[in-house]
Structure formats: structure tokens, C-alpha cells
Amino acid sequence: MNAHQKTRQPRFVLVSSYFPPIVGGTSTVLRNLVSQISPDDVSVITEYRELHADAPRADTPSGVNIKTTSLPPALFRRVPYIWRWERYLRFALILRVRDLTLRAIRRNRPDCILGIYPNWPFLIGAYLAHRSSGLPLVTYHMDIPVRRSAMSAFEGWFIETFEEKILRASRERLIISGGYGQDFSCRFGLSSTLLPHSIELDSIRTRLKDLPEPPTSGPTRIVHTGIVEGQREGLLRIARTINENPKLDARLILSTPTPKKRLLQQGFNLPCVDILSLPQEKVLALQASAHILTSVLPFFHNTKEGALTGYPTKVVEYLAVDRPILIHAPAWTHLCKHVKEYKYAQIADQPTSGSITEAINKIRTDRDHTEQLIKNARNIATNFDIKTIHRKFIQILSINL
């Protein structure tokens, strides 16, 4: 390999169901990663999703070649109750994803395919394109794969058929959390490489200087930003704890792409809850206005592995905001173990209102403790700086291709 080849940045086709303008953890990670790469070095195969008019949207990295596929929208408007089958129908996209990936390979001559989990149809499509083209496959796991036993027979067949084949075919298995590595090692004897979430740390800290501090009077503002679906159980427990304990004098503020109507029907129609749908560029200002930032994982869930290994994107964002963080999650999760190791958040690790109340009061009354949590979080945030993560990503690809 000559000197020019060593310094050339690897080119790749990124295959993911989640990418901006969709807002969410996976799309945020991928947007940050792609924004650091020349548009000539990456092509994106993703899913087009219809967003309602007031849905929050994320900025799409400029100049990137993006190809989309989706289920025909007319199908869902014309066939009664077909939305109930959407998760199964999405598997029909596998061959389309494969073909779009192969087209991008022929056009751009990349060095590898980067397949993203979650979303089995897109990951399987990336794998089939790898098999057809012979191009190396690298996988990036934003979430732990749901076990076959927790899925329907239809979905379970795809998992049983493809999961191990994909993992073993991958030239490199990138993971967002150290917990995922333990899972792959225990189940398949496979190694993996940690490539965590990334944030534009310098930009966040520059913007924070011009943002208002939390109000000095009024109720304690407890803020959660991001999708609610997987966190609904814990967030409802926080909301009900606040509602049943007026002495807490607190409000739960949710900024989420999840439709407000759905959340109200699911139990968030409480006087202490505010539901917002902010554009991405206004989320930092909301986080900066918080007295407490919160993230949760489920205590009672059929897919326990997701809670065991997960490390929510929002936690990484919170680390850089200089506000105290409240984690409501089981003690056995990777998230709680990570927090206990580095001491950057207050934990409520029991599914009770007493545990939540105690954690909130600890943050509000023990100033020295809270300041130390914020200081520790500020230090940990440097581990997720986009410049560091980008260098590691390019190094990983360069070594393996």
C-alpha cells in the first residue's frame, strides 16, 4: 500500500432506516458522524418517512448522496387497518434496499458497506448487498438485537436466519455501548469495537454561553428530550410521582417527536406535564433551562436485553449541558453501572415513587454533591467529542479495509 492509499479516507455506503430529517438517537449519531466526512466519500440508503406538518426535523448533512425507499404511502391510506401490519410489511423492503446499495456501489466505488442496526430489513439488505458484491461489510449497532423469543414467528424467522450470519460476515462490529460487546461475546464468541455516540462539544459549549440559566423561582423543571416510546414506563412513573407529591413542586417537560395526542392517551394528561415538539435547533435551549435533566430505561419489559445494554443518546447530550442529571433505571443496567463508575448523575434505581422523590430531593438540597455531579459530567463529555469519534471511526475503517 503506497502513502497516498494510507492517507485516503475510506469511502462507504451507509445503510440505515434512520437518518435525518427523522429525529431520534440513531439518526443523531449518524448525522454527527456523516457531517465530519466529505460528501464524496459517503452515500446513504435510508427510508423515507412521511412527517406530519409540525413534527420536529433534523438537518440533513449537505451534499450527501441520499437514496430513499419506503412502503407505498397509498397502501396505508386505502387499505383499512393495514397499519397494524406495517412492521411485518417493512420486510418487503429487503430486496429494494439490497438493490439500491448495489447501485450506490457501482456508481461510487466505495470501500465498504456500513450496515446499521436497529431495523432488520435494512441490515439484512446491506448484508445481501455484501454477499452480491463481495464488498466488505461493517456493522454499527445502535441497539441490542431483540431476541427471537420476544418476536412474532414471522419476524423471528428473519432473526434466526440472518443475525449470526450478519455478525460473522462483518469485518468489524461497532457498538454504541460496552454492554453490547458483552452480549455478542457471550452469545457468539465474537469481539466488537466501541464507537460511542458523538456530540459537537465545542459548538454546544459556545452556544451555552448565550442561553438563559434555569429560572430561580417557580417549580423545578425536570426535562426529558427525545422519543418517548421506549421510555414511557419510567417517564410515567416520574410524572405520577410529581403529580402525587405537591411538595416536590416540580414539572416534567417532554420535548419529543412522539405525537402529543398519543402521549395524552397513554397517561401523560397530568397537570404537571408539559409536552412540546421542538425543532432540533431549539432543544439545547430547553436543556439549558432545566433544573434537572432526566433519562430512563424500563424496569418491566419483554426485551430486557435492550435495557440491560442501552446507553441513550440523550445522556451524552446532557453531559455537555452543565445541568444535574437524574437516571431512573434498574441497577443492573449498563447505564447505571457506567454512572456509578464515573459518578456524573443521580440514580433512582427502584421502580417506586420513593426512589424518585429521594433522588430529586438529593439534587435540589445537596449543593456540593450536585456541583460534583456536574463537574464529573463535564469531564466525561470530552470522551464523546465528534472530532475524537471521527478520528477513531476512520482509523477503524482504514485498518479493516
C-alpha distance (Angstrom), angle and dihedral (degrees) to the residues before:
residue distance angle dihedral
M1 . . .
N2 3.81 . .
A3 3.80 127.1 .
H4 3.80 93.4 -98.8
Q5 3.80 92.1 55.2
K6 3.79 91.5 49.4
T7 3.79 93.2 55.8
R8 3.81 97.5 40.5
Q9 3.78 112.5 107.3
P10 3.82 112.2 -119.8
R11 3.80 115.6 -107.8
F12 3.78 120.3 -140.1
V13 3.78 146.8 172.2
L14 3.81 110.9 -124.4
V15 3.82 112.8 -149.5
S16 3.80 114.6 -167.4
S17 3.78 137.8 140.2
Y18 3.82 88.1 -144.6
F19 3.78 121.2 64.4
P20 3.82 135.0 127.9
P21 2.97 136.7 -42.3
I22 3.82 79.4 47.0
V23 3.82 111.0 86.0
G24 3.78 118.3 -138.2
G25 3.78 145.3 96.2
T26 3.81 98.5 -75.1
S27 3.81 95.0 43.3
T28 3.82 90.0 48.9
V29 3.81 92.7 52.4
L30 3.81 91.9 47.6
R31 3.80 94.2 45.0
N32 3.79 91.3 53.1
L33 3.79 91.9 47.1
V34 3.82 96.1 46.8
S35 3.82 92.4 44.7
Q36 3.82 88.6 67.2
I37 3.82 93.6 53.3
S38 3.80 129.8 79.0
P39 3.84 109.9 -102.5
D40 3.81 87.9 -127.5
D41 3.81 90.2 63.3
V42 3.81 99.8 55.1
S43 3.80 138.6 50.3
V44 3.79 122.4 -173.1
I45 3.80 129.0 -145.3
T46 3.78 109.1 -169.3
E47 3.79 145.2 147.9
Y48 3.78 123.4 -90.0
R49 3.79 111.4 -134.5
E50 3.77 126.0 -172.7
L51 3.80 109.6 -124.3
H52 3.77 121.9 -159.4
A53 3.79 115.6 -116.5
D54 3.80 97.6 -97.6
A55 3.81 96.7 38.1
P56 3.82 114.5 125.8
R57 3.79 114.7 -107.2
A58 3.78 133.2 -159.9
D59 3.80 123.3 -138.8
T60 3.80 114.4 -101.2
P61 3.83 114.5 -132.0
S62 3.80 106.3 -102.3
G63 3.79 122.2 -111.3
V64 3.82 96.2 13.0
N65 3.81 116.5 137.7
I66 3.81 104.6 -122.2
K67 3.80 125.3 -176.4
T68 3.80 119.2 -171.7
T69 3.77 136.6 -162.9
S70 3.77 132.0 179.8
L71 3.75 145.3 160.2
P72 3.83 110.6 -78.4
P73 3.84 107.0 -87.3
A74 3.82 90.4 -146.1
L75 3.79 88.9 64.1
F76 3.79 91.2 66.1
R77 3.79 94.1 45.4
R78 3.80 96.8 49.5
V79 3.81 106.3 36.1
P80 3.83 114.9 69.1
Y81 3.83 116.0 -123.6
I82 3.81 92.8 -4.5
W83 3.83 89.0 130.5
R84 3.80 86.6 75.7
W85 3.81 87.8 66.6
E86 3.81 96.8 44.3
R87 3.82 95.8 107.5
Y88 3.80 89.9 54.5
L89 3.80 95.9 41.8
R90 3.81 89.6 54.3
F91 3.81 88.8 73.2
A92 3.82 86.3 71.2
L93 3.82 85.9 73.8
I94 3.82 93.4 68.0
L95 3.81 96.9 93.1
R96 3.79 92.3 40.8
V97 3.81 90.1 53.2
R98 3.80 89.6 48.8
D99 3.80 92.3 50.9
L100 3.81 94.4 47.0
T101 3.80 89.6 49.4
L102 3.81 91.4 50.6
R103 3.81 89.7 49.0
A104 3.82 90.5 52.7
I105 3.81 89.4 48.9
R106 3.80 92.7 53.7
R107 3.78 92.2 46.5
N108 3.80 102.1 43.0
R109 3.84 104.7 24.9
P110 3.83 95.3 -138.4
D111 3.79 125.7 -171.6
C112 3.80 95.9 -128.4
I113 3.78 148.7 -5.1
L114 3.82 116.3 -110.8
G115 3.82 108.2 -154.4
I116 3.81 117.6 -166.6
Y117 3.80 128.7 -150.6
P118 3.08 132.4 -131.4
N119 3.81 102.8 73.5
W120 3.77 116.5 55.4
P121 3.83 98.5 -152.8
F122 3.81 92.0 58.8
L123 3.80 94.7 42.1
I124 3.82 90.9 48.4
G125 3.82 90.1 47.5
A126 3.81 89.9 52.9
Y127 3.81 90.2 49.6
L128 3.81 92.6 50.7
A129 3.82 90.0 49.6
H130 3.80 87.6 52.6
R131 3.81 90.2 51.8
S132 3.81 92.2 48.1
S133 3.80 97.3 44.7
G134 3.79 102.9 31.3
L135 3.81 88.3 -132.4
P136 3.84 113.3 146.1
L137 3.81 115.5 -96.8
V138 3.81 122.4 -140.7
T139 3.80 118.0 -175.4
Y140 3.80 126.9 -154.1
H141 3.80 115.9 -162.0
M142 3.80 115.4 -153.6
D143 3.78 91.9 171.1
I144 3.78 136.7 18.8
P145 3.83 112.8 -95.6
V146 3.78 112.3 -103.5
R147 3.79 111.6 -114.9
R148 3.77 118.8 -106.3
S149 3.82 89.2 -122.7
A150 3.80 90.5 62.9
M151 3.81 94.6 51.8
S152 3.77 135.0 73.7
A153 3.81 117.9 -91.5
F154 3.82 90.2 -104.0
E155 3.80 95.6 53.1
G156 3.79 91.4 37.0
W157 3.80 91.1 60.5
F158 3.81 91.0 59.4
I159 3.80 92.2 47.4
E160 3.79 93.0 48.0
T161 3.81 91.5 46.6
F162 3.79 100.1 44.6
E163 3.81 114.2 19.2
E164 3.80 100.0 82.4
K165 3.82 92.6 35.2
I166 3.81 90.6 55.3
L167 3.80 94.1 46.2
R168 3.79 93.3 48.8
A169 3.81 92.5 44.6
S170 3.81 92.0 53.7
R171 3.78 115.0 104.8
E172 3.81 86.7 -152.9
R173 3.80 131.8 8.8
L174 3.79 110.1 -149.1
I175 3.81 117.3 -163.5
I176 3.78 131.7 -164.3
S177 3.81 94.4 -149.6
G178 3.78 134.6 32.4
G179 3.80 88.7 -126.6
Y180 3.81 90.8 69.3
G181 3.79 90.9 57.8
Q182 3.80 90.6 57.8
D183 3.80 90.0 51.4
F184 3.82 95.1 51.1
S185 3.80 91.1 45.2
C186 3.82 94.4 50.1
R187 3.80 96.8 44.5
F188 3.79 102.2 35.9
G189 3.80 108.1 10.0
L190 3.80 89.5 -118.6
S191 3.78 128.2 143.5
S192 3.80 124.3 -137.1
T193 3.79 140.1 -172.8
L194 3.79 125.9 -121.5
L195 3.81 114.2 -124.9
P196 3.82 104.3 164.7
H197 3.77 132.4 -161.6
S198 3.78 116.0 -68.3
I199 3.80 133.0 -141.2
E200 3.78 132.7 -173.9
L201 3.78 91.4 -115.4
D202 3.81 99.0 178.7
S203 3.81 91.4 48.9
I204 3.81 92.7 49.4
R205 3.79 93.6 49.2
T206 3.81 92.0 46.9
R207 3.80 92.0 51.1
L208 3.80 92.8 46.0
K209 3.80 91.0 63.8
D210 3.82 90.0 66.6
L211 3.81 98.1 42.0
P212 3.82 123.6 96.6
E213 3.80 120.0 -104.2
P214 3.83 118.9 -118.8
P215 3.81 112.7 -77.5
T216 3.81 115.0 -87.8
S217 3.81 93.5 -140.9
G218 3.78 136.4 39.4
P219 3.81 129.4 45.7
T220 3.79 123.5 -21.4
R221 3.80 108.3 -94.1
I222 3.83 111.3 -136.2
V223 3.80 107.8 -172.3
H224 3.79 130.7 -163.9
T225 3.81 119.9 -178.7
G226 3.80 126.0 -167.9
I227 3.78 140.6 35.1
V228 3.80 114.7 -16.7
E229 3.82 103.6 -162.1
G230 3.80 99.5 90.3
Q231 3.82 92.2 36.1
R232 3.80 98.2 45.4
E233 3.80 96.0 107.8
G234 3.82 95.2 55.3
L235 3.80 95.6 39.1
L236 3.79 91.2 51.6
R237 3.79 89.2 52.2
I238 3.81 90.5 52.7
A239 3.82 91.1 47.1
R240 3.78 93.2 49.7
T241 3.80 91.9 46.0
I242 3.80 90.3 54.8
N243 3.80 91.7 44.5
E244 3.81 93.6 50.3
N245 3.82 94.5 45.0
P246 3.83 109.8 55.3
K247 3.81 89.8 175.2
L248 3.79 88.6 70.3
D249 3.82 87.0 67.4
A250 3.80 92.0 -159.4
R251 3.80 141.0 136.3
L252 3.80 129.8 -150.4
I253 3.80 112.0 -138.6
L254 3.79 117.4 -165.0
S255 3.80 120.6 -166.8
T256 3.78 105.2 -173.6
P257 3.81 145.2 143.9
T258 3.82 87.1 -132.4
P259 3.84 106.5 109.9
K260 3.80 113.0 -99.2
K261 3.80 92.4 -136.0
R262 3.79 90.8 58.5
L263 3.81 92.6 49.5
L264 3.78 92.3 49.9
Q265 3.80 89.4 52.9
Q266 3.82 90.0 49.7
G267 3.80 95.3 58.8
F268 3.81 105.4 -83.3
N269 3.82 92.1 112.2
L270 3.80 90.7 110.4
P271 3.81 126.0 130.5
C272 3.82 91.2 -122.8
V273 3.82 94.4 57.5
D274 3.81 127.3 86.1
I275 3.82 118.1 -169.3
L276 3.81 118.1 -158.9
S277 3.79 135.0 175.2
L278 3.79 104.3 -154.7
P279 3.80 126.8 178.8
Q280 3.79 113.2 -111.3
E281 3.80 94.7 -104.3
K282 3.84 91.3 60.1
V283 3.80 97.9 49.1
L284 3.81 94.6 85.6
A285 3.81 91.3 55.5
L286 3.81 89.7 53.4
Q287 3.81 91.3 48.7
A288 3.79 90.2 49.5
S289 3.82 90.2 52.2
A290 3.82 91.8 57.2
H291 3.77 125.6 106.0
I292 3.82 86.9 -160.7
L293 3.81 131.0 16.2
T294 3.79 115.6 -152.5
S295 3.78 138.8 -161.1
V296 3.79 127.2 177.1
L297 3.79 142.2 -169.1
P298 3.82 125.9 -160.2
F299 3.79 121.6 -93.6
F300 3.82 94.5 -168.0
H301 3.79 114.8 39.9
N302 3.80 137.5 133.2
T303 3.80 91.6 -130.6
K304 3.79 98.4 54.7
E305 3.82 91.7 166.9
G306 3.80 92.1 70.9
A307 3.79 91.5 58.4
L308 3.80 91.9 41.1
T309 3.79 95.5 57.9
G310 3.82 105.4 22.7
Y311 3.79 127.0 117.4
P312 3.83 108.5 -174.7
T313 3.80 118.8 -132.4
K314 3.77 91.0 -132.0
V315 3.81 91.6 62.8
V316 3.80 89.9 62.1
E317 3.81 90.3 50.5
Y318 3.80 90.6 48.4
L319 3.81 91.9 54.1
A320 3.79 90.6 67.0
V321 3.83 97.7 46.2
D322 3.83 99.7 74.4
R323 3.78 95.0 -128.9
P324 3.82 126.8 120.6
I325 3.80 114.7 -94.6
L326 3.81 127.0 -141.5
I327 3.82 116.6 -158.6
H328 3.80 116.8 -164.4
A329 3.81 105.7 -171.5
P330 3.81 140.8 114.9
A331 3.79 115.7 -75.9
W332 3.83 91.7 -123.4
T333 3.82 94.6 61.7
H334 3.80 123.6 106.3
L335 3.82 88.4 -121.8
C336 3.81 94.2 58.8
K337 3.78 92.2 43.1
H338 3.81 89.8 51.6
V339 3.81 91.4 48.7
K340 3.81 92.0 49.3
E341 3.79 91.0 49.8
Y342 3.81 95.4 51.4
K343 3.84 99.8 25.2
Y344 3.81 99.1 -140.0
A345 3.82 101.3 133.4
Q346 3.78 142.4 36.7
I347 3.81 112.6 -110.9
A348 3.80 129.8 -145.0
D349 3.81 98.9 -172.8
Q350 3.81 100.0 170.1
P351 3.84 124.2 79.0
T352 3.80 92.0 -124.3
S353 3.77 137.0 104.7
G354 3.81 88.7 -125.9
S355 3.80 91.9 60.5
I356 3.80 91.5 49.4
T357 3.81 93.5 45.5
E358 3.79 92.0 50.0
A359 3.82 91.9 50.3
I360 3.81 93.5 48.8
N361 3.80 92.2 48.4
K362 3.81 91.5 47.7
I363 3.81 90.6 55.8
R364 3.80 93.1 46.1
T365 3.80 100.0 44.3
D366 3.81 106.5 32.4
R367 3.81 101.5 67.3
D368 3.81 96.4 174.4
H369 3.80 91.6 50.8
T370 3.80 92.3 47.9
E371 3.81 93.3 48.5
Q372 3.80 89.6 52.0
L373 3.82 90.8 51.4
I374 3.81 89.8 52.6
K375 3.80 92.1 47.4
N376 3.81 91.8 50.0
A377 3.80 91.2 48.1
R378 3.79 90.7 51.2
N379 3.80 90.0 54.6
I380 3.81 94.4 46.5
A381 3.82 91.2 50.0
T382 3.81 90.7 71.1
N383 3.83 88.7 68.4
F384 3.80 88.8 66.7
D385 3.81 99.9 47.0
I386 3.81 109.9 138.4
K387 3.80 94.0 -129.3
T388 3.82 91.2 57.2
I389 3.82 93.6 44.5
H390 3.81 92.7 47.0
R391 3.80 92.5 52.1
K392 3.79 90.4 50.2
F393 3.82 92.0 47.7
I394 3.80 93.3 52.4
Q395 3.80 90.8 45.1
I396 3.81 91.4 52.2
L397 3.81 92.6 50.4
S398 3.80 92.9 44.7
I399 3.80 92.2 53.0
N400 3.80 95.0 47.3
L401 3.81 101.4 42.4
